[in-house]
Amino acid sequence: MDLIKAMNERKSIRAFKPDPIPRERVEEILRSSIQAPSAINLQPWEFVVVTGEEKDRLSRTLIKAYREKQIGCSPGNVKPLPKTYGKRGAKNLDLMNPFFEEMKVKSDQFTNEGSCNFYGAPVAILLCLDDSFPNARMVDIGIALGYLVLTAHEFGLGTCPIGLITAYEDEIKDLLNIPENKNVVIGVALGYPDWDIPINRFKSPRDHLEKFVRWIE
Ligand SMILES: Cc1cc2nc3c(=O)[nH]c(=O)nc-3n(C[C@H](O)[C@H](O)[C@H](O)COP(=O)(O)O)c2cc1C
């Protein structure tokens, strides 16, 4: 496996074939994810894997909650974002728009309701964290997520991290009997990409490295 190649190739997939994924394959992906490093090897991640009719039920619940509350994809910042970040988000949307136009869909509706439906993926994975942990342990969950999306890519599967669903955490916990003391940190759509859908041709750009790095020598 060429890790760097996989890292450069991977991208979020926003249209999936309904074909189911064998449970053994999902387990293989999760087994790789839990090789992620974690502080003091606490391995704080917990995965809830939702498939089949239960996944459809979850999607229906989330779409209903979204239509009622209208909390869509947003960075959820606590203060106004410095301009650099706002510009990056706007640029990404600008670059995605031609694909949405080609699909004759509204970008907002496609991404918000699509996220609630895990973009039609047959598998929804929720990454949870016990609420006794400090926020710093989100780092560990993030690394596991990174391992997950790369492993899936290696197997020819597509993923899309879905942060939007955390706005509907109560509804998710109710539906899936997730205990009160577990936080749903992030969801992931997992499935076979449908390459015939235009949005899957979109590859988001990255800013130049110099924009992110300050060398102290
Ligand atoms: C924490 C996190 C939350 C995200 N939430 C969503 C989401 O709710 N809906 C969505 O369509 N994409 C979501 N994404 C995907 C990002 O939009 C995507 O990673 C970003 O635009 C970069 O594109 P790439 O993954 O194709 O490289 C999320 C990504 C991360 C890391």
Ligand as a Chemical Component Dictionary entry (heavy atoms), coordinates in Angstrom:
data_LIG
# 
_chem_comp.id                   LIG 
_chem_comp.type                 NON-POLYMER 
_chem_comp.pdbx_formal_charge   0 
_chem_comp.three_letter_code    LIG 
# 
loop_
_chem_comp_atom.comp_id 
_chem_comp_atom.atom_id 
_chem_comp_atom.alt_atom_id 
_chem_comp_atom.type_symbol 
_chem_comp_atom.charge 
_chem_comp_atom.model_Cartn_x 
_chem_comp_atom.model_Cartn_y 
_chem_comp_atom.model_Cartn_z 
_chem_comp_atom.pdbx_ordinal 
LIG C1  C1  C 0 -15.212 16.993 11.344 1  
LIG C2  C2  C 0 -15.776 16.993 9.946  2  
LIG C3  C3  C 0 -17.131 17.194 9.768  3  
LIG C4  C4  C 0 -17.669 17.168 8.474  4  
LIG N1  N1  N 0 -19.019 17.271 8.311  5  
LIG C5  C5  C 0 -19.549 17.180 7.067  6  
LIG C6  C6  C 0 -20.972 17.188 6.889  7  
LIG O1  O1  O 0 -21.757 17.254 7.830  8  
LIG N2  N2  N 0 -21.447 17.097 5.629  9  
LIG C7  C7  C 0 -20.618 16.993 4.538  10 
LIG O2  O2  O 0 -21.119 16.902 3.410  11 
LIG N3  N3  N 0 -19.259 16.957 4.687  12 
LIG C8  C8  C 0 -18.720 17.038 5.916  13 
LIG N4  N4  N 0 -17.370 16.968 6.083  14 
LIG C9  C9  C 0 -16.489 16.812 4.914  15 
LIG C10 C10 C 0 -15.740 18.108 4.607  16 
LIG O3  O3  O 0 -16.602 19.016 3.990  17 
LIG C11 C11 C 0 -14.538 17.765 3.719  18 
LIG O4  O4  O 0 -13.664 16.937 4.443  19 
LIG C12 C12 C 0 -13.787 19.006 3.250  20 
LIG O5  O5  O 0 -14.592 19.802 2.416  21 
LIG C13 C13 C 0 -12.512 18.624 2.521  22 
LIG O6  O6  O 0 -12.826 17.797 1.425  23 
LIG P1  P1  P 0 -12.262 16.326 1.250  24 
LIG O7  O7  O 0 -12.686 15.503 2.434  25 
LIG O8  O8  O 0 -12.896 15.845 -0.017 26 
LIG O9  O9  O 0 -10.775 16.406 1.172  27 
LIG C14 C14 C 0 -16.811 16.986 7.358  28 
LIG C15 C15 C 0 -15.442 16.793 7.566  29 
LIG C16 C16 C 0 -14.934 16.779 8.835  30 
LIG C17 C17 C 0 -13.466 16.522 9.034  31 
# 
loop_
_chem_comp_bond.comp_id 
_chem_comp_bond.atom_id_1 
_chem_comp_bond.atom_id_2 
_chem_comp_bond.value_order 
_chem_comp_bond.pdbx_ordinal 
LIG C1  C2  SING 1  
LIG C2  C3  SING 2  
LIG C2  C16 DOUB 3  
LIG C3  C4  DOUB 4  
LIG C4  N1  SING 5  
LIG C4  C14 SING 6  
LIG N1  C5  DOUB 7  
LIG C5  C6  SING 8  
LIG C5  C8  SING 9  
LIG C6  O1  DOUB 10 
LIG C6  N2  SING 11 
LIG N2  C7  SING 12 
LIG C7  O2  DOUB 13 
LIG C7  N3  SING 14 
LIG N3  C8  DOUB 15 
LIG C8  N4  SING 16 
LIG N4  C9  SING 17 
LIG N4  C14 SING 18 
LIG C9  C10 SING 19 
LIG C10 O3  SING 20 
LIG C10 C11 SING 21 
LIG C11 O4  SING 22 
LIG C11 C12 SING 23 
LIG C12 O5  SING 24 
LIG C12 C13 SING 25 
LIG C13 O6  SING 26 
LIG O6  P1  SING 27 
LIG P1  O7  DOUB 28 
LIG P1  O8  SING 29 
LIG P1  O9  SING 30 
LIG C14 C15 DOUB 31 
LIG C15 C16 SING 32 
LIG C16 C17 SING 33 
# 
